[in-house]
Amino acid sequence: MLPLTGIRVLDLSRLLPGAYASLMLLDLGAEVIKIEEPVRGDYGRWLSPRVDGQSVLHAMINRGKKSLTLNLKHPRGRELFLQLASSADVVLESFRPGVLERLGIGFETLKAISPSIILCSLTGYGQDGPYAMQAGHDINYLGLSGILALNGTGDGTPLVPSIPIADIGGGGQMAVTAIMAGLLERQRTGEGQWLDVSMLDGVVSWLPALVPLLRESANVEQQSFFLSGAYACYTVYATADGRHMSVGILEPKFWKSFCEAMDLAEYLPLQLAPLAVQAVMKTRIQEIFLEHAQAYWIAKFQGVDTCCAPVRRLDEVAADEQVRWRDMLAVPADGGVPRVGCPIKSTGGSRETAILPAPRLGQDTDAMLRGLGVTSAERDQLRRDGVV
């Protein structure tokens, strides 16, 4: 049995961060019900590219969930939501602060009908503070955290990452951690709680490796510290065929193995040499890598106990033997919806839940309403009234 079997999650969030969080909860066994506005639904449904009229991204991150349409601005929609919440364990939402209260479904209301309920609010800046009501997206949170400024090739221009780091890592995964902790606390006390998860908070919490640099200089520049590509032992090198190899060596024993494999014994004592020396070493190592194609270097380092790996193109990742072994990415050859697997593996129970497609908008509305005792005639009236 998966750890969250029997847990019901009502997901009011839209787009990526909340959907990623509830997908992880689903893969851990929870039942996830997306509550979407009638007609339009989650904005993510309309993103390109699409398969059979449905966004591929939306389909990937909402697989296996249920979809119930409810107009939360309508009194009857609010009533039905609260009725559903009375039997739920978790409510996940991503509105700006104050929206739930204005809709009449804030934490105090939820707690009154279910003292053990857990509300997780996932926002850009949190429920309080001077930025709380500001709009934002991933690039803004990374910019404010200082992380974006340090991504670049050294000329001072920030390099925008190709994945939404703050949305997924600072937001979605932090929300999962908070919810799991909340469920554990509830198990001990029987009490629910309101969890306040901020994507800016999430990425700022990742600064321990960078903040110590402020002791040495008030102006930390790109490409000037150990993990930024400034050091020969931790950077990317081009190969003869225009591909690349990543070298990510921290431990001296791995540096030793690398230098021996590259026939550079003279570099053994220089792993942490000053930046001027690093530049010379990087130039020489780059010259060596340019002597052969990437495939040669993959074979060369096969079995060498060091940290040197190919830089894969996105289209190659699904075929990677480790990714396939761990069942982490499947891209159908027929152009269907790709699937990202659950990154949390366990020796107990099955490795993951049954793989079901993402629901069509409102697909489970009738079934959910029947479960709440709403008759067929009442459901028809709710549709006419724009409630579902």
PyMOL commands that set and color helices and strands:
alter all, ss='L'
color gray80, all
select helices_A, chain A and resi 15-27+43-46+56-61+75-85+99-103+107-113+138-145+148-150+165-189+199-204+211-215+226-228+252-261+265-270+275-289+294-300+314-317+321-325+365-371+376-384
alter helices_A, ss='H'
color red, helices_A
select strands_A, chain A and resi 8-11+31-36+50-51+54-55+66-69+90-93+118-123+193-198+234-238+244-248+308-310+329-330+339-340
alter strands_A, ss='S'
color yellow, strands_A
deselect
rebuild
show_as cartoon
